[in-house]
Amino acid sequence: MGDLAKEIAMERIAILLDLCEQHKGNGELCKYYVGLVWKLVMRHKVKLPKKVKLRFCKHCKGYFVHGKNVRVRQNTNKKLMEYLCECGKTTYAKYGRHGDRKTCGMQHRHAVREDYYAKT
């Protein structure tokens, strides 16, 4: 029964996000839709993809419309994108292969070790 509820919740979340996209000029309506999305996410313990999470502010629940209510800055030193919302809060997102380096290196080392032990 829980899987069916999660599927229905994900369908409703997709519908609400589409409505946000259609009405992005109306900030209050988008905040209402995003509030409903968060209620569904918390009630059914559904994980949202990273791309979906970056579409709205975690603090004020406002839907990001680039150039209207959010400024986007790129910090190349730290490989971060900074989303500055009109509420005054900043949301950060990593980009590039910043987090993948450690795991790729560890997997490579283990593969080399296995090859070494197989030869002896």
N, C-alpha and C positions, 0 to 999 in steps of 0.2 A: 504494500500500500504506500510505503514511503517513496519508492521510486516513481510511482505514478504522480504523486503530489509534487515531486521535484521537477518532473517533466512539464507538468501543467504550469508550475511557477516559472520555469525557463521560457515557456511560450508567452506567458503574460509579460515577463520582463522584456522580451524582444518586441512585443507590441507597444509597450510603454516607451521604450527607447526610440522606436519608429515615430511615435507621436511627438516625442521631444524634437526629433530631427525635423518634422514637418512644421512645428510651431516654435522654432528657435528664436523668433523675434519677440515672443511673449515670455518674458523672464519668469513671471509669477506662475504661469501655467507649467513651465518646464520644471520649476522647483517642486511643484505639486507632484508631477509625474516621477521625478527622481526620488522624492520622499516615499512614494508608493513602491518604487523599485527597491529601496533600502529595506522597507518593511517586509517585502517578499523574500529578500535575500536573508534577512535575519531570522524570519519565522521558519523558513524551510532549509536553512543552512546550505545555501547554494553558493558555490564559488563563481565569481564573475571573472571573465578573462581580463588580462592586464589592459588590453586596448579599450575595453568597455569602462574599466575603472577610471581611466585617464580622460574620459569624456565629461566628467563633472567634478565639482569641488566637494571634497569630503567634509568640509566645515560648514558651508552655507547651503549645500545641496543644489547649487546653481549649475546649469548645463553650460559647458564652455562653447562660446561662439567667438572664434578668433577675430580679433579686431574690435569686438564690441565690449565684452565683459571679461576678457582675459588677455594678458600679454604673455608671449612665449619667448623665453631667452634660452640660449644654448651655451652651456659652460663646457668648453672643449677640454679644459684641464682635468676636470673631474668626470667627464663623459656623462653629464647630466642635462636634462631638459628641465627648465624651471617654468612652471605655470603660475603666473601672478594673477590671482582672482580679484574681482572688484571688492570683495569683502576684506581684503588686506592680507589674506593668508597665501602661502606659497606651497605648491605641490611639486615634488621632485620625482623624476623618472629617469632611470638609467637607459642608456642607448649604446649600441655597438656590442662588441664582444667582451665587455668589461667583466662580467661575472663568470664567463665560460672558461677563462684561461686556466684556472686552478683545476677544474674537473678534467679538462682536456689533457693537461699535463700529467695528472695522476693516472688517468686511464692509459696514457702512453707508457709511463714507467712500469705499470703492472704488466703490460703486454711485453715489454722488453725483458722483464724478469722471467716471465713464463718461457720465452724463447731461450733464454740463457740456461734455465734449468732443464729444458727439454734436450739441449745439446749434450749436457754432461751425464 
